[in-house]
Amino acid sequence: MPIYEYSCNTCGNVFSKLQSIRTGPGETECTKCKSLDLRKIPSSFASTVAGAPGSEFAAPATQPSGGGGCCGGGCGCG
Ligand SMILES: [Zn+2]
């Protein structure tokens, strides 16, 4: 089941909810104030799962990407 993120227009509470894809609008209430006035936040959760088994990115990189800053391991700053 996908995770949806909501922002409450009443109290400003932001929360994520695991719910069925068939869940319609008005069926979700704020976890804090029970308001139904919610704004759906586009979640990038599914696309940011890195290092999954079998992924080409699973192995630790031997080189920092880019090479723009010195904090990538070159000069040992920080
Ligand atoms: Zn609320």
N, CA, C, O and the ligand as a Tripos MOL2 file, in Angstrom:
@<TRIPOS>MOLECULE
protein
  313   311    79     0     0
PROTEIN
NO_CHARGES

@<TRIPOS>ATOM
      1 N           0.8410   -1.2030    0.0000 N.3       1 MET1
      2 CA          0.0000    0.0000    0.0000 C.3       1 MET1
      3 C           0.8730    1.2490    0.0000 C.2       1 MET1
      4 O           1.9060    1.2960    0.6690 O.2       1 MET1
      5 N           0.4670    2.2220   -0.7260 N.am      2 PRO2
      6 CA          1.2560    3.4640   -0.7800 C.3       2 PRO2
      7 C           1.0830    4.3050    0.4720 C.2       2 PRO2
      8 O           0.0760    4.2080    1.1740 O.2       2 PRO2
      9 N           2.0670    5.1160    0.7310 N.am      3 ILE3
     10 CA          2.0040    6.0490    1.8530 C.3       3 ILE3
     11 C           1.6840    7.4360    1.3130 C.2       3 ILE3
     12 O           2.3530    7.9380    0.4090 O.2       3 ILE3
     13 N           0.6660    8.0360    1.8760 N.am      4 TYR4
     14 CA          0.3010    9.3790    1.4740 C.3       4 TYR4
     15 C           0.6600   10.3550    2.5820 C.2       4 TYR4
     16 O           0.5660   10.0470    3.7700 O.2       4 TYR4
     17 N           1.0690   11.5270    2.1610 N.am      5 GLU5
     18 CA          1.3720   12.5540    3.1420 C.3       5 GLU5
     19 C           0.3270   13.6440    3.0590 C.2       5 GLU5
     20 O          -0.1010   14.0400    1.9750 O.2       5 GLU5
     21 N          -0.0730   14.1180    4.2170 N.am      6 TYR6
     22 CA         -1.0940   15.1480    4.2770 C.3       6 TYR6
     23 C          -0.6320   16.2980    5.1590 C.2       6 TYR6
     24 O           0.1200   16.1260    6.1180 O.2       6 TYR6
     25 N          -1.1110   17.4620    4.7960 N.am      7 SER7
     26 CA         -0.9090   18.6370    5.6320 C.3       7 SER7
     27 C          -2.2820   19.1460    6.0260 C.2       7 SER7
     28 O          -3.1450   19.3570    5.1740 O.2       7 SER7
     29 N          -2.4780   19.3420    7.3090 N.am      8 CYS8
     30 CA         -3.7760   19.7820    7.7970 C.3       8 CYS8
     31 C          -3.9140   21.2930    7.6280 C.2       8 CYS8
     32 O          -3.0670   22.0660    8.0770 O.2       8 CYS8
     33 N          -4.9900   21.6910    6.9770 N.am      9 ASN9
     34 CA         -5.2220   23.1180    6.7680 C.3       9 ASN9
     35 C          -5.7440   23.7970    8.0320 C.2       9 ASN9
     36 O          -5.7740   25.0250    8.1190 O.2       9 ASN9
     37 N          -6.1480   23.0020    8.9930 N.am     10 THR10
     38 CA         -6.7120   23.5700   10.2120 C.3      10 THR10
     39 C          -5.6500   23.8340   11.2710 C.2      10 THR10
     40 O          -5.5830   24.9230   11.8400 O.2      10 THR10
     41 N          -4.8270   22.8310   11.5270 N.am     11 CYS11
     42 CA         -3.8460   22.9960   12.6030 C.3      11 CYS11
     43 C          -2.4080   22.9380   12.0930 C.2      11 CYS11
     44 O          -1.4700   23.1430   12.8630 O.2      11 CYS11
     45 N          -2.2310   22.6630   10.8130 N.am     12 GLY12
     46 CA         -0.8890   22.6550   10.2490 C.3      12 GLY12
     47 C          -0.1320   21.3640   10.4860 C.2      12 GLY12
     48 O           1.0460   21.2540   10.1470 O.2      12 GLY12
     49 N          -0.8010   20.4030   11.0600 N.am     13 ASN13
     50 CA         -0.1510   19.1270   11.3150 C.3      13 ASN13
     51 C           0.1860   18.4110   10.0040 C.2      13 ASN13
     52 O          -0.6450   18.3350    9.1000 O.2      13 ASN13
     53 N           1.3910   17.8980    9.9110 N.am     14 VAL14
     54 CA          1.7890   17.1350    8.7380 C.3      14 VAL14
     55 C           2.0090   15.6900    9.1630 C.2      14 VAL14
     56 O           2.7500   15.4010   10.1020 O.2      14 VAL14
     57 N           1.3540   14.8080    8.4580 N.am     15 PHE15
     58 CA          1.4800   13.4030    8.8270 C.3      15 PHE15
     59 C           1.3900   12.5430    7.5760 C.2      15 PHE15
     60 O           0.8810   12.9720    6.5400 O.2      15 PHE15
     61 N           1.8910   11.3310    7.6940 N.am     16 SER16
     62 CA          1.7930   10.3980    6.5820 C.3      16 SER16
     63 C           0.9030    9.2410    6.9810 C.2      16 SER16
     64 O           0.8450    8.8460    8.1450 O.2      16 SER16
     65 N           0.2240    8.7180    6.0060 N.am     17 LYS17
     66 CA         -0.7490    7.6820    6.2960 C.3      17 LYS17
     67 C          -0.6230    6.5700    5.2630 C.2      17 LYS17
     68 O          -0.5680    6.8090    4.0570 O.2      17 LYS17
     69 N          -0.5820    5.3700    5.7720 N.am     18 LEU18
     70 CA         -0.5580    4.2090    4.9020 C.3      18 LEU18
     71 C          -1.9930    3.8090    4.6240 C.2      18 LEU18
     72 O          -2.7190    3.3920    5.5270 O.2      18 LEU18
     73 N          -2.3940    3.9370    3.3820 N.am     19 GLN19
     74 CA         -3.7850    3.6420    3.1040 C.3      19 GLN19
     75 C          -3.9730    3.0750    1.7050 C.2      19 GLN19
     76 O          -3.1050    3.1800    0.8390 O.2      19 GLN19
     77 N          -5.1120    2.4860    1.5250 N.am     20 SER20
     78 CA         -5.4310    1.8720    0.2540 C.3      20 SER20
     79 C          -5.5310    2.9080   -0.8450 C.2      20 SER20
     80 O          -5.8780    4.0640   -0.6070 O.2      20 SER20
     81 N          -5.2210    2.4720   -2.0410 N.am     21 ILE21
     82 CA         -5.2780    3.3830   -3.1710 C.3      21 ILE21
     83 C          -6.7210    3.7270   -3.4980 C.2      21 ILE21
     84 O          -6.9950    4.6700   -4.2400 O.2      21 ILE21
     85 N          -7.6340    2.9590   -2.9410 N.am     22 ARG22
     86 CA         -9.0520    3.2040   -3.1910 C.3      22 ARG22
     87 C          -9.6540    4.1940   -2.2040 C.2      22 ARG22
     88 O         -10.8110    4.5940   -2.3360 O.2      22 ARG22
     89 N          -8.8660    4.5780   -1.2250 N.am     23 THR23
     90 CA         -9.3800    5.5310   -0.2520 C.3      23 THR23
     91 C          -9.6440    6.8750   -0.9100 C.2      23 THR23
     92 O          -8.7490    7.4710   -1.5090 O.2      23 THR23
     93 N         -10.8460    7.3340   -0.7950 N.am     24 GLY24
     94 CA        -11.2260    8.5770   -1.4510 C.3      24 GLY24
     95 C         -11.0170    9.7760   -0.5650 C.2      24 GLY24
     96 O         -10.7190    9.6480    0.6230 O.2      24 GLY24
     97 N         -11.1770   10.9470   -1.1560 N.am     25 PRO25
     98 CA        -11.0560   12.1850   -0.3810 C.3      25 PRO25
     99 C         -12.1670   12.2700    0.6510 C.2      25 PRO25
    100 O         -13.2930   11.8350    0.4100 O.2      25 PRO25
    101 N         -11.8410   12.8260    1.7840 N.am     26 GLY26
    102 CA        -12.8370   12.9420    2.8400 C.3      26 GLY26
    103 C         -12.8440   11.7400    3.7660 C.2      26 GLY26
    104 O         -13.5790   11.7130    4.7540 O.2      26 GLY26
    105 N         -12.0250   10.7450    3.4470 N.am     27 GLU27
    106 CA        -11.9880    9.5620    4.3150 C.3      27 GLU27
    107 C         -10.7790    9.6010    5.2400 C.2      27 GLU27
    108 O         -10.5840    8.7160    6.0740 O.2      27 GLU27
    109 N          -9.9850   10.6270    5.0780 N.am     28 THR28
    110 CA         -8.8080   10.7660    5.9220 C.3      28 THR28
    111 C          -8.9820   11.9790    6.8310 C.2      28 THR28
    112 O          -9.3800   13.0570    6.3900 O.2      28 THR28
    113 N          -8.6800   11.7790    8.0810 N.am     29 GLU29
    114 CA         -8.7920   12.8910    9.0080 C.3      29 GLU29
    115 C          -7.4510   13.1730    9.6620 C.2      29 GLU29
    116 O          -6.6000   12.2900    9.7700 O.2      29 GLU29
    117 N          -7.2750   14.4040   10.0940 N.am     30 CYS30
    118 CA         -6.0460   14.8120   10.7470 C.3      30 CYS30
    119 C          -5.8380   13.9750   12.0020 C.2      30 CYS30
    120 O          -6.7650   13.7300   12.7730 O.2      30 CYS30
    121 N          -4.5850   13.5430   12.1840 N.am     31 THR31
    122 CA         -4.2840   12.7130   13.3450 C.3      31 THR31
    123 C          -4.2850   13.5270   14.6290 C.2      31 THR31
    124 O          -4.2670   12.9730   15.7280 O.2      31 THR31
    125 N          -4.3060   14.8410   14.4810 N.am     32 LYS32
    126 CA         -4.2050   15.6960   15.6500 C.3      32 LYS32
    127 C          -5.5580   16.2950   16.0290 C.2      32 LYS32
    128 O          -6.0100   16.1850   17.1690 O.2      32 LYS32
    129 N          -6.1940   16.9350   15.0350 N.am     33 CYS33
    130 CA         -7.4300   17.6490   15.3550 C.3      33 CYS33
    131 C          -8.6510   17.0340   14.6880 C.2      33 CYS33
    132 O          -9.7600   17.5520   14.8210 O.2      33 CYS33
    133 N          -8.4580   15.9520   13.9850 N.am     34 LYS34
    134 CA         -9.5520   15.2120   13.3450 C.3      34 LYS34
    135 C         -10.2390   15.9980   12.2300 C.2      34 LYS34
    136 O         -11.3440   15.6560   11.8080 O.2      34 LYS34
    137 N          -9.5860   17.0350   11.7650 N.am     35 SER35
    138 CA        -10.1710   17.8140   10.6850 C.3      35 SER35
    139 C         -10.0820   17.0460    9.3670 C.2      35 SER35
    140 O          -9.1520   16.2740    9.1370 O.2      35 SER35
    141 N         -11.0610   17.2770    8.5250 N.am     36 LEU36
    142 CA        -11.0460   16.6380    7.2090 C.3      36 LEU36
    143 C         -10.5120   17.5870    6.1410 C.2      36 LEU36
    144 O         -10.4490   17.2440    4.9600 O.2      36 LEU36
    145 N         -10.1320   18.7750    6.5740 N.am     37 ASP37
    146 CA         -9.6220   19.7720    5.6440 C.3      37 ASP37
    147 C          -8.1230   19.5660    5.4560 C.2      37 ASP37
    148 O          -7.3010   20.2380    6.0790 O.2      37 ASP37
    149 N          -7.7960   18.6320    4.5920 N.am     38 LEU38
    150 CA         -6.4000   18.2530    4.4290 C.3      38 LEU38
    151 C          -5.9040   18.5550    3.0310 C.2      38 LEU38
    152 O          -6.6690   18.5970    2.0680 O.2      38 LEU38
    153 N          -4.6180   18.7600    2.9500 N.am     39 ARG39
    154 CA         -3.9860   18.9540    1.6520 C.3      39 ARG39
    155 C          -3.0310   17.8010    1.4190 C.2      39 ARG39
    156 O          -2.2240   17.4610    2.2840 O.2      39 ARG39
    157 N          -3.1270   17.2150    0.2640 N.am     40 LYS40
    158 CA         -2.2890   16.0680   -0.0350 C.3      40 LYS40
    159 C          -0.9180   16.5490   -0.5110 C.2      40 LYS40
    160 O          -0.8110   17.4260   -1.3690 O.2      40 LYS40
    161 N           0.1150   15.9570    0.0610 N.am     41 ILE41
    162 CA          1.4670   16.3240   -0.3240 C.3      41 ILE41
    163 C           2.0350   15.2300   -1.2210 C.2      41 ILE41
    164 O           2.0520   14.0570   -0.8490 O.2      41 ILE41
    165 N           2.4940   15.6190   -2.3880 N.am     42 PRO42
    166 CA          3.1230   14.6370   -3.2730 C.3      42 PRO42
    167 C           4.3270   14.0090   -2.5750 C.2      42 PRO42
    168 O           5.2460   14.7170   -2.1630 O.2      42 PRO42
    169 N           4.3220   12.7220   -2.4470 N.am     43 SER43
    170 CA          5.3900   12.0550   -1.7220 C.3      43 SER43
    171 C           6.4110   11.4720   -2.6810 C.2      43 SER43
    172 O           6.0630   10.8600   -3.6920 O.2      43 SER43
    173 N           7.6710   11.6710   -2.3490 N.am     44 SER44
    174 CA          8.7300   11.1170   -3.1820 C.3      44 SER44
    175 C           9.3130    9.8790   -2.5260 C.2      44 SER44
    176 O          10.4120    9.4340   -2.8580 O.2      44 SER44
    177 N           8.5580    9.3390   -1.5960 N.am     45 PHE45
    178 CA          9.0460    8.2140   -0.8060 C.3      45 PHE45
    179 C           9.4600    7.0290   -1.6750 C.2      45 PHE45
    180 O          10.5210    6.4370   -1.4730 O.2      45 PHE45
    181 N           8.6260    6.6980   -2.6260 N.am     46 ALA46
    182 CA          8.8640    5.4930   -3.4180 C.3      46 ALA46
    183 C          10.0870    5.6160   -4.3070 C.2      46 ALA46
    184 O          10.7270    4.6200   -4.6420 O.2      46 ALA46
    185 N          10.4070    6.8500   -4.6860 N.am     47 SER47
    186 CA         11.4970    7.0330   -5.6270 C.3      47 SER47
    187 C          12.8270    7.2930   -4.9250 C.2      47 SER47
    188 O          13.8620    7.4470   -5.5740 O.2      47 SER47
    189 N          12.7910    7.3400   -3.5970 N.am     48 THR48
    190 CA         14.0160    7.6540   -2.8810 C.3      48 THR48
    191 C          14.5380    6.4760   -2.0730 C.2      48 THR48
    192 O          15.3920    6.6390   -1.2010 O.2      48 THR48
    193 N          14.0290    5.3080   -2.3650 N.am     49 VAL49
    194 CA         14.5160    4.1310   -1.6620 C.3      49 VAL49
    195 C          15.8380    3.7100   -2.2980 C.2      49 VAL49
    196 O          15.8700    3.0640   -3.3460 O.2      49 VAL49
    197 N          16.9030    4.0880   -1.6450 N.am     50 ALA50
    198 CA         18.2310    3.8090   -2.1980 C.3      50 ALA50
    199 C          18.8530    2.6100   -1.4950 C.2      50 ALA50
    200 O          18.5070    2.2760   -0.3620 O.2      50 ALA50
    201 N          19.7500    1.9960   -2.1780 N.am     51 GLY51
    202 CA         20.4830    0.8940   -1.5890 C.3      51 GLY51
    203 C          19.6630   -0.3680   -1.4170 C.2      51 GLY51
    204 O          19.9840   -1.2190   -0.5870 O.2      51 GLY51
    205 N          18.6100   -0.4880   -2.1990 N.am     52 ALA52
    206 CA         17.8080   -1.6910   -2.1150 C.3      52 ALA52
    207 C          18.5980   -2.8770   -2.6610 C.2      52 ALA52
    208 O          19.4010   -2.7280   -3.5830 O.2      52 ALA52
    209 N          18.3650   -4.0480   -2.0860 N.am     53 PRO53
    210 CA         19.0670   -5.2400   -2.5670 C.3      53 PRO53
    211 C          18.8360   -5.4500   -4.0620 C.2      53 PRO53
    212 O          17.7040   -5.3900   -4.5420 O.2      53 PRO53
    213 N          19.9080   -5.6910   -4.7770 N.am     54 GLY54
    214 CA         19.7660   -5.8890   -6.2080 C.3      54 GLY54
    215 C          19.9000   -4.6080   -6.9930 C.2      54 GLY54
    216 O          20.0090   -4.6280   -8.2190 O.2      54 GLY54
    217 N          19.8930   -3.5180   -6.3030 N.am     55 SER55
    218 CA         20.0250   -2.2400   -6.9990 C.3      55 SER55
    219 C          21.4520   -2.0310   -7.4660 C.2      55 SER55
    220 O          22.4070   -2.4920   -6.8410 O.2      55 SER55
    221 N          21.5700   -1.3320   -8.5670 N.am     56 GLU56
    222 CA         22.9090   -1.0520   -9.0730 C.3      56 GLU56
    223 C          23.6380   -0.0590   -8.1750 C.2      56 GLU56
    224 O          24.8480    0.1390   -8.2910 O.2      56 GLU56
    225 N          22.8720    0.5610   -7.2730 N.am     57 PHE57
    226 CA         23.4670    1.5290   -6.3750 C.3      57 PHE57
    227 C          23.7420    0.9270   -4.9970 C.2      57 PHE57
    228 O          24.0940    1.6360   -4.0550 O.2      57 PHE57
    229 N          23.5790   -0.3680   -4.9010 N.am     58 ALA58
    230 CA         23.7120   -1.0160   -3.6010 C.3      58 ALA58
    231 C          25.1490   -0.9700   -3.0930 C.2      58 ALA58
    232 O          25.3900   -0.8010   -1.8980 O.2      58 ALA58
    233 N          26.0790   -1.1190   -3.9930 N.am     59 ALA59
    234 CA         27.4760   -1.1190   -3.5760 C.3      59 ALA59
    235 C          27.9400    0.2910   -3.2630 C.2      59 ALA59
    236 O          27.5630    1.2470   -3.9390 O.2      59 ALA59
    237 N          28.7640    0.4090   -2.2290 N.am     60 PRO60
    238 CA         29.2860    1.7340   -1.8900 C.3      60 PRO60
    239 C          30.1070    2.3000   -3.0440 C.2      60 PRO60
    240 O          30.8980    1.5940   -3.6700 O.2      60 PRO60
    241 N          29.9070    3.5680   -3.3060 N.am     61 ALA61
    242 CA         30.6310    4.1970   -4.3970 C.3      61 ALA61
    243 C          32.1020    4.3560   -4.0330 C.2      61 ALA61
    244 O          32.4350    4.7160   -2.9040 O.2      61 ALA61
    245 N          32.9530    4.0940   -4.9670 N.am     62 THR62
    246 CA         34.3880    4.2350   -4.7210 C.3      62 THR62
    247 C          34.8290    5.6810   -4.8840 C.2      62 THR62
    248 O          35.8770    6.0840   -4.3800 O.2      62 THR62
    249 N          34.0210    6.4510   -5.5890 N.am     63 GLN63
    250 CA         34.3670    7.8490   -5.8080 C.3      63 GLN63
    251 C          33.1520    8.7110   -5.4830 C.2      63 GLN63
    252 O          32.0250    8.3650   -5.8370 O.2      63 GLN63
    253 N          33.3830    9.8190   -4.8180 N.am     64 PRO64
    254 CA         32.2720   10.7480   -4.5910 C.3      64 PRO64
    255 C          31.7960   11.3110   -5.9110 C.2      64 PRO64
    256 O          32.5980   11.6130   -6.7950 O.2      64 PRO64
    257 N          30.5050   11.4500   -6.0390 N.am     65 SER65
    258 CA         29.9740   11.9400   -7.2890 C.3      65 SER65
    259 C          30.3390   13.3940   -7.5190 C.2      65 SER65
    260 O          30.3370   14.1970   -6.5850 O.2      65 SER65
    261 N          30.6410   13.7210   -8.7190 N.am     66 GLY66
    262 CA         30.9170   15.0990   -9.0730 C.3      66 GLY66
    263 C          32.3500   15.4920   -8.8130 C.2      66 GLY66
    264 O          33.1290   15.6530   -9.7530 O.2      66 GLY66
    265 N          32.7100   15.6490   -7.5680 N.am     67 GLY67
    266 CA         34.0460   16.1160   -7.2560 C.3      67 GLY67
    267 C          34.0780   17.6170   -7.1110 C.2      67 GLY67
    268 O          35.1240   18.2450   -7.2770 O.2      67 GLY67
    269 N          32.9300   18.1920   -6.8000 N.am     68 GLY68
    270 CA         32.8480   19.6410   -6.6870 C.3      68 GLY68
    271 C          33.4230   20.1620   -5.3890 C.2      68 GLY68
    272 O          34.2000   21.1170   -5.4010 O.2      68 GLY68
    273 N          33.0600   19.5590   -4.2670 N.am     69 GLY69
    274 CA         33.5110   20.0740   -2.9880 C.3      69 GLY69
    275 C          34.6610   19.2780   -2.4190 C.2      69 GLY69
    276 O          34.9680   18.1790   -2.8800 O.2      69 GLY69
    277 N          35.2930   19.8510   -1.4090 N.am     70 CYS70
    278 CA         36.4160   19.1570   -0.8010 C.3      70 CYS70
    279 C          35.9490   18.2360    0.3100 C.2      70 CYS70
    280 O          36.7440   17.4760    0.8640 O.2      70 CYS70
    281 N          34.6500   18.2980    0.6460 N.am     71 CYS71
    282 CA         34.1310   17.4780    1.7290 C.3      71 CYS71
    283 C          33.7740   16.0770    1.2570 C.2      71 CYS71
    284 O          33.2220   15.2850    2.0210 O.2      71 CYS71
    285 N          34.0790   15.7730    0.0310 N.am     72 GLY72
    286 CA         33.7570   14.4530   -0.4790 C.3      72 GLY72
    287 C          34.7490   13.4050   -0.0450 C.2      72 GLY72
    288 O          34.5660   12.2260   -0.3500 O.2      72 GLY72
    289 N          35.7770   13.7870    0.6450 N.am     73 GLY73
    290 CA         36.7450   12.8230    1.1320 C.3      73 GLY73
    291 C          38.1540   13.1150    0.6440 C.2      73 GLY73
    292 O          39.1020   12.4250    1.0160 O.2      73 GLY73
    293 N          38.2860   14.1240   -0.1770 N.am     74 GLY74
    294 CA         39.5920   14.4250   -0.7650 C.3      74 GLY74
    295 C          40.5730   15.0440    0.2260 C.2      74 GLY74
    296 O          41.6890   14.5490    0.3880 O.2      74 GLY74
    297 N          40.1660   16.1090    0.8790 N.am     75 CYS75
    298 CA         41.0990   16.8510    1.7070 C.3      75 CYS75
    299 C          40.9030   16.6000    3.1960 C.2      75 CYS75
    300 O          41.7070   17.0320    4.0210 O.2      75 CYS75
    301 N          39.8300   15.8990    3.5260 N.am     76 GLY76
    302 CA         39.6120   15.5560    4.9230 C.3      76 GLY76
    303 C          39.1290   16.6960    5.7790 C.2      76 GLY76
    304 O          39.3390   16.6940    6.9920 O.2      76 GLY76
    305 N          38.4970   17.6510    5.1840 N.am     77 CYS77
    306 CA         37.9370   18.7270    5.9910 C.3      77 CYS77
    307 C          36.7240   18.2090    6.7550 C.2      77 CYS77
    308 O          36.0050   17.3410    6.2610 O.2      77 CYS77
    309 N          36.4980   18.7230    7.9250 N.am     78 GLY78
    310 CA         35.3480   18.2810    8.6740 C.3      78 GLY78
    311 C          35.6460   16.9330    9.2400 C.2      78 GLY78
    312 O          34.8030   16.3500    9.9230 O.2      78 GLY78
    313 ZN         -5.2930   19.1570   12.1480 Zn       79 ZN79
@<TRIPOS>BOND
     1     1     2 1
     2     2     3 1
     3     3     4 2
     4     3     5 am
     5     5     6 1
     6     6     7 1
     7     7     8 2
     8     7     9 am
     9     9    10 1
    10    10    11 1
    11    11    12 2
    12    11    13 am
    13    13    14 1
    14    14    15 1
    15    15    16 2
    16    15    17 am
    17    17    18 1
    18    18    19 1
    19    19    20 2
    20    19    21 am
    21    21    22 1
    22    22    23 1
    23    23    24 2
    24    23    25 am
    25    25    26 1
    26    26    27 1
    27    27    28 2
    28    27    29 am
    29    29    30 1
    30    30    31 1
    31    31    32 2
    32    31    33 am
    33    33    34 1
    34    34    35 1
    35    35    36 2
    36    35    37 am
    37    37    38 1
    38    38    39 1
    39    39    40 2
    40    39    41 am
    41    41    42 1
    42    42    43 1
    43    43    44 2
    44    43    45 am
    45    45    46 1
    46    46    47 1
    47    47    48 2
    48    47    49 am
    49    49    50 1
    50    50    51 1
    51    51    52 2
    52    51    53 am
    53    53    54 1
    54    54    55 1
    55    55    56 2
    56    55    57 am
    57    57    58 1
    58    58    59 1
    59    59    60 2
    60    59    61 am
    61    61    62 1
    62    62    63 1
    63    63    64 2
    64    63    65 am
    65    65    66 1
    66    66    67 1
    67    67    68 2
    68    67    69 am
    69    69    70 1
    70    70    71 1
    71    71    72 2
    72    71    73 am
    73    73    74 1
    74    74    75 1
    75    75    76 2
    76    75    77 am
    77    77    78 1
    78    78    79 1
    79    79    80 2
    80    79    81 am
    81    81    82 1
    82    82    83 1
    83    83    84 2
    84    83    85 am
    85    85    86 1
    86    86    87 1
    87    87    88 2
    88    87    89 am
    89    89    90 1
    90    90    91 1
    91    91    92 2
    92    91    93 am
    93    93    94 1
    94    94    95 1
    95    95    96 2
    96    95    97 am
    97    97    98 1
    98    98    99 1
    99    99   100 2
   100    99   101 am
   101   101   102 1
   102   102   103 1
   103   103   104 2
   104   103   105 am
   105   105   106 1
   106   106   107 1
   107   107   108 2
   108   107   109 am
   109   109   110 1
   110   110   111 1
   111   111   112 2
   112   111   113 am
   113   113   114 1
   114   114   115 1
   115   115   116 2
   116   115   117 am
   117   117   118 1
   118   118   119 1
   119   119   120 2
   120   119   121 am
   121   121   122 1
   122   122   123 1
   123   123   124 2
   124   123   125 am
   125   125   126 1
   126   126   127 1
   127   127   128 2
   128   127   129 am
   129   129   130 1
   130   130   131 1
   131   131   132 2
   132   131   133 am
   133   133   134 1
   134   134   135 1
   135   135   136 2
   136   135   137 am
   137   137   138 1
   138   138   139 1
   139   139   140 2
   140   139   141 am
   141   141   142 1
   142   142   143 1
   143   143   144 2
   144   143   145 am
   145   145   146 1
   146   146   147 1
   147   147   148 2
   148   147   149 am
   149   149   150 1
   150   150   151 1
   151   151   152 2
   152   151   153 am
   153   153   154 1
   154   154   155 1
   155   155   156 2
   156   155   157 am
   157   157   158 1
   158   158   159 1
   159   159   160 2
   160   159   161 am
   161   161   162 1
   162   162   163 1
   163   163   164 2
   164   163   165 am
   165   165   166 1
   166   166   167 1
   167   167   168 2
   168   167   169 am
   169   169   170 1
   170   170   171 1
   171   171   172 2
   172   171   173 am
   173   173   174 1
   174   174   175 1
   175   175   176 2
   176   175   177 am
   177   177   178 1
   178   178   179 1
   179   179   180 2
   180   179   181 am
   181   181   182 1
   182   182   183 1
   183   183   184 2
   184   183   185 am
   185   185   186 1
   186   186   187 1
   187   187   188 2
   188   187   189 am
   189   189   190 1
   190   190   191 1
   191   191   192 2
   192   191   193 am
   193   193   194 1
   194   194   195 1
   195   195   196 2
   196   195   197 am
   197   197   198 1
   198   198   199 1
   199   199   200 2
   200   199   201 am
   201   201   202 1
   202   202   203 1
   203   203   204 2
   204   203   205 am
   205   205   206 1
   206   206   207 1
   207   207   208 2
   208   207   209 am
   209   209   210 1
   210   210   211 1
   211   211   212 2
   212   211   213 am
   213   213   214 1
   214   214   215 1
   215   215   216 2
   216   215   217 am
   217   217   218 1
   218   218   219 1
   219   219   220 2
   220   219   221 am
   221   221   222 1
   222   222   223 1
   223   223   224 2
   224   223   225 am
   225   225   226 1
   226   226   227 1
   227   227   228 2
   228   227   229 am
   229   229   230 1
   230   230   231 1
   231   231   232 2
   232   231   233 am
   233   233   234 1
   234   234   235 1
   235   235   236 2
   236   235   237 am
   237   237   238 1
   238   238   239 1
   239   239   240 2
   240   239   241 am
   241   241   242 1
   242   242   243 1
   243   243   244 2
   244   243   245 am
   245   245   246 1
   246   246   247 1
   247   247   248 2
   248   247   249 am
   249   249   250 1
   250   250   251 1
   251   251   252 2
   252   251   253 am
   253   253   254 1
   254   254   255 1
   255   255   256 2
   256   255   257 am
   257   257   258 1
   258   258   259 1
   259   259   260 2
   260   259   261 am
   261   261   262 1
   262   262   263 1
   263   263   264 2
   264   263   265 am
   265   265   266 1
   266   266   267 1
   267   267   268 2
   268   267   269 am
   269   269   270 1
   270   270   271 1
   271   271   272 2
   272   271   273 am
   273   273   274 1
   274   274   275 1
   275   275   276 2
   276   275   277 am
   277   277   278 1
   278   278   279 1
   279   279   280 2
   280   279   281 am
   281   281   282 1
   282   282   283 1
   283   283   284 2
   284   283   285 am
   285   285   286 1
   286   286   287 1
   287   287   288 2
   288   287   289 am
   289   289   290 1
   290   290   291 1
   291   291   292 2
   292   291   293 am
   293   293   294 1
   294   294   295 1
   295   295   296 2
   296   295   297 am
   297   297   298 1
   298   298   299 1
   299   299   300 2
   300   299   301 am
   301   301   302 1
   302   302   303 1
   303   303   304 2
   304   303   305 am
   305   305   306 1
   306   306   307 1
   307   307   308 2
   308   307   309 am
   309   309   310 1
   310   310   311 1
   311   311   312 2
@<TRIPOS>SUBSTRUCTURE
     1 MET1         2 RESIDUE 1 A MET
     2 PRO2         6 RESIDUE 1 A PRO
     3 ILE3        10 RESIDUE 1 A ILE
     4 TYR4        14 RESIDUE 1 A TYR
     5 GLU5        18 RESIDUE 1 A GLU
     6 TYR6        22 RESIDUE 1 A TYR
     7 SER7        26 RESIDUE 1 A SER
     8 CYS8        30 RESIDUE 1 A CYS
     9 ASN9        34 RESIDUE 1 A ASN
    10 THR10       38 RESIDUE 1 A THR
    11 CYS11       42 RESIDUE 1 A CYS
    12 GLY12       46 RESIDUE 1 A GLY
    13 ASN13       50 RESIDUE 1 A ASN
    14 VAL14       54 RESIDUE 1 A VAL
    15 PHE15       58 RESIDUE 1 A PHE
    16 SER16       62 RESIDUE 1 A SER
    17 LYS17       66 RESIDUE 1 A LYS
    18 LEU18       70 RESIDUE 1 A LEU
    19 GLN19       74 RESIDUE 1 A GLN
    20 SER20       78 RESIDUE 1 A SER
    21 ILE21       82 RESIDUE 1 A ILE
    22 ARG22       86 RESIDUE 1 A ARG
    23 THR23       90 RESIDUE 1 A THR
    24 GLY24       94 RESIDUE 1 A GLY
    25 PRO25       98 RESIDUE 1 A PRO
    26 GLY26      102 RESIDUE 1 A GLY
    27 GLU27      106 RESIDUE 1 A GLU
    28 THR28      110 RESIDUE 1 A THR
    29 GLU29      114 RESIDUE 1 A GLU
    30 CYS30      118 RESIDUE 1 A CYS
    31 THR31      122 RESIDUE 1 A THR
    32 LYS32      126 RESIDUE 1 A LYS
    33 CYS33      130 RESIDUE 1 A CYS
    34 LYS34      134 RESIDUE 1 A LYS
    35 SER35      138 RESIDUE 1 A SER
    36 LEU36      142 RESIDUE 1 A LEU
    37 ASP37      146 RESIDUE 1 A ASP
    38 LEU38      150 RESIDUE 1 A LEU
    39 ARG39      154 RESIDUE 1 A ARG
    40 LYS40      158 RESIDUE 1 A LYS
    41 ILE41      162 RESIDUE 1 A ILE
    42 PRO42      166 RESIDUE 1 A PRO
    43 SER43      170 RESIDUE 1 A SER
    44 SER44      174 RESIDUE 1 A SER
    45 PHE45      178 RESIDUE 1 A PHE
    46 ALA46      182 RESIDUE 1 A ALA
    47 SER47      186 RESIDUE 1 A SER
    48 THR48      190 RESIDUE 1 A THR
    49 VAL49      194 RESIDUE 1 A VAL
    50 ALA50      198 RESIDUE 1 A ALA
    51 GLY51      202 RESIDUE 1 A GLY
    52 ALA52      206 RESIDUE 1 A ALA
    53 PRO53      210 RESIDUE 1 A PRO
    54 GLY54      214 RESIDUE 1 A GLY
    55 SER55      218 RESIDUE 1 A SER
    56 GLU56      222 RESIDUE 1 A GLU
    57 PHE57      226 RESIDUE 1 A PHE
    58 ALA58      230 RESIDUE 1 A ALA
    59 ALA59      234 RESIDUE 1 A ALA
    60 PRO60      238 RESIDUE 1 A PRO
    61 ALA61      242 RESIDUE 1 A ALA
    62 THR62      246 RESIDUE 1 A THR
    63 GLN63      250 RESIDUE 1 A GLN
    64 PRO64      254 RESIDUE 1 A PRO
    65 SER65      258 RESIDUE 1 A SER
    66 GLY66      262 RESIDUE 1 A GLY
    67 GLY67      266 RESIDUE 1 A GLY
    68 GLY68      270 RESIDUE 1 A GLY
    69 GLY69      274 RESIDUE 1 A GLY
    70 CYS70      278 RESIDUE 1 A CYS
    71 CYS71      282 RESIDUE 1 A CYS
    72 GLY72      286 RESIDUE 1 A GLY
    73 GLY73      290 RESIDUE 1 A GLY
    74 GLY74      294 RESIDUE 1 A GLY
    75 CYS75      298 RESIDUE 1 A CYS
    76 GLY76      302 RESIDUE 1 A GLY
    77 CYS77      306 RESIDUE 1 A CYS
    78 GLY78      310 RESIDUE 1 A GLY
    79 ZN79       313 GROUP 0 **** ****
